[in-house]
Amino acid sequence: MIQHLTSFPVLLPMLAAVILLMPPCGKSIAIRRVASVVLSIITFLASLALLLKVQVDGTQVYAIGDWSAPFGIVLVADPLSTLLACLTALLGIVCVLYACAGDDDKGSFFHPLVHFLVLGVNGAFLTGDAFNLFVFFEVLLIASYSLLMHGGDKKNTRAALQYVIMNLVGSAVFLIALGILYGVLGTLNMADMAQKVALLQGDDVYLAKIGGLLLLVVFALKGALLPLHLWLPNTYATAMPIVAALFAIMTKVGVYSMMRVYTLIFGDEAGELSHMAQSWLWWLALATIAMGTIGVIASKDLRKLAANLVIVSVGTLVALVAVQTVEASSAAIYYLVHSTLVTAALFILADLIGRQRGNVADRITAGPPLTQPRLLGVCFLIAGIAVIGMPPLSGFIGKVWLLKATLNAEYTFVFWPLYLLASLAILIGVSKAGSTVFWHHQVQATENIGQERVHPAQLVALIILISGAPLMSFFAGPLSEYAIDAATQLHDFNHNIKVILSGGQ
């Protein structure tokens, strides 16, 4: 079985989703909940086992149907892809565990849809083929469409419709881009494309550039990069909070795709097309950080605040991708994990706070006191310190690392002032939100005050996410080494080509 381990992060969620649709799981909510949690843990353990195997034996290449690259479909497990697969599986555990408190019963097929979403995200991280990246994008998007509608109302439906339309357009552009690149290169295996793109001449160079820039449009849409970010705040703010917490990893799929495509295919060895997207990425990233920061300051509720923080994190990551160095990529990897965990935690906190404030919900305004102010206050403080980037938590380490990595970059004179001002603005916005929610009370507004206490399953899910920031700080040494190793392999062109095309031999 060990030879098939690379396929497990994709195969196990698919099997889990099918099992949860069949009797007795399909008929009994109690059995379905237990089975979903157990199957999520199994997926995480398999992903973790794959990560450890990659650490010991190096990059693993799994040829589906034993058809080797570039003719067959391959899954490529390297330090970066396995780390993100573990992160996705962990979010899957948190999501199903939190939903067991009752959110899963507000609509149909919640648990199978979560596992299908994990399947699509893990597949996108592990695939070594551009067309199958499109396929896994569609799998995760179809699951996300349904999850957005789970327990929704009219406002939720409107935001979901915008999300669906935008992503359908993105899928069409994705197919057009792949058609152009296949017509020019004759392959969609990423390693094979990287070899052939440097050999292009004449009009083929311009056609490949068109295809590559169309991919940038697609990845910018998936990652919520300005100006294609407008769908995200309303979509994430109106989705069920635990769904929004799971979606925190979805924007990272777009960023990851940029890292892969514009480092391997259009990177240093791409000839005339080398770093063709770099200047675009810089300015789009800077504009995204600025717009996300404005959104944080202007947010009127905690869920919209968390959604705009996701946009800021995307802009920060894309700025690091644009630098195209090992140090910048390693900082991006560390920051990616940190930002995913902390924004997911903020979505859950917004939900728990809203449940205890009655009609005021999670709006950033004076309202009734919380039922459990100490518990939620401490958790919000930890998440706030982490997302702002203050010591001693992981946000501070990530911020210092990314500032150091961009010190000699082309647009440092713009990025540093903008990012530091954005950090100050986020500090003000998050502090204002926390002080208003926890300290400004309207005791007289007692009607319909929520007395709901945090369910044990919700508490465990919250602790898993909140503990990420202090643990990433405590284990910063080994995590930094891992991130540097992952980034080094990401930028090692010859190693990637040799390993993938030789089947990992």
C-alpha positions, 0 to 999 in steps of 0.5 A: 500500500505504501506505493499508493500513499501519494494518491491517498489525500485524493482517494480517501476524501472521495471514498469518505464522501461516497460512504457518507451518502450510503446507509447507515450513514446517509440515514442517521445523523449521529452515525454520519457525524461520527463517521465523518470525523473519523474519516477526516482524521484518517485523511489527515493521518494519510496526508501526514504520513505522505509528508513524512515519507517525502521528508525521508525519501524525497519527492514522490511521483505517482503515475495513475494507471501506470502511465508515466509522464508526460503522457499519463496523469501524475500526482507529485508529492513534494514538501510544499504540496504535502504541507498544504494537503495536511493543512487542508485535511486539518481544516476538514477535521475542524469543519466537520467537528464544529458542524457536529454541534448542529450546523450540519443539520441545516441542509442536506449532504453537508458532510459528503460535500466537505469531503468532496471539497477536500478532494478537490483542494488536495488534488489541485495541490498534488497534480502535476498536470495543468489540465487536471489542475482545471479538473480539480478546480471544478471539483472543489468549485462544485462542492463549494457551490452547494456548501455556500447554499447550506442553511442559506437565505435570500442574501446568501443565495444572491452572494452565491449566485455572484460567486457561481457566475464569476467562477464559471467565467473563470473556468471558461477562460481556464479552458481557453488558456489551456487550449492555447498552451496545448496548441503551442507546446503539445503537452499539459504536463507541467514539467514537460511544458517547462522544458518546451516553453524555452524552445519556442520561437516566433509567433509561438512565443506570443501565443504562449504569453497570451495563454500564460497571462490568461492563466494569471487572470484565472488564478487571480480570480480564484485567489481573489486578487484585485480587481477580481476580488469583489466576489469574496467579501460578500460570499464569505460573510454570508456563507455559514461561518464554518463553511467560510472557515473551510474556504480560507484554504480555497484562495490559497489554491490560486496563490499556490497555482501562481507559485507553481506555474510562474516558478516552474513553467515561466520561471528562470529557464523560460527564455523569452517568457521568463518571469513574464507575470512578475511586474503584473503580480507586484502591482496587483498584489500592492493594490490588493493589500491596499483594498483589503486594508480599506475593507478591514477598516470599513467592516461593520461586522466580524465576518466581513472583517475576517473576509477582508483579512483574507484579501490582505493575506492574498495580496501579501502572498502574491507580493512574495510570489512576485519576488521569485527568490527562495527566501521570498517563497519560504516566507510565503509558505510560512505565512500561508499556513499562518494566515489560513489558520488565523483567518479560519479561527476568526470566522469561527469566533465571529459565529460564536460571538454572534450566537451570544449577542442575540439580534446584534449578532456579530455586528461591530457595535455595542450590544448585550454582554457575552455569555462566555466573555473570558473564553471568547475574549482570550481566543479573540485576543490570540487571533487578533495578535496573530493576524496583526503580526505582533510578537510573540506569535507566528504573525510577527515571525511571518511579518519580519521574514517577509519584510526581510525577503523583500528588502532587495526586491524591485518595488521595496520602496513601495511595498514596505511603506504600504505593508507597514501602513496596512499593518497599522490600519489592521491593528486599529481595525481589529482593536476597534472591533474587539473593544466594541464587542467585548467592552461596549455593552447596552445592558438595556437591550435584553430582548432576544439575547443569545444564551447559547454556550459554546458546544464542546465540539465547537470548543475543540475545533476553535482550540485546534485553530487558535493553537496554531499561532503559538505552536507555529511560534514555538516550533518556528525553527523546524517550521522555517527549515521545512519552509526553506527546504520546500521553497528550495525544491520549488525553485530547483528547475532541473531537479523538478524536471528530472524527478517528474519526467523520470517518475520519481526514480 
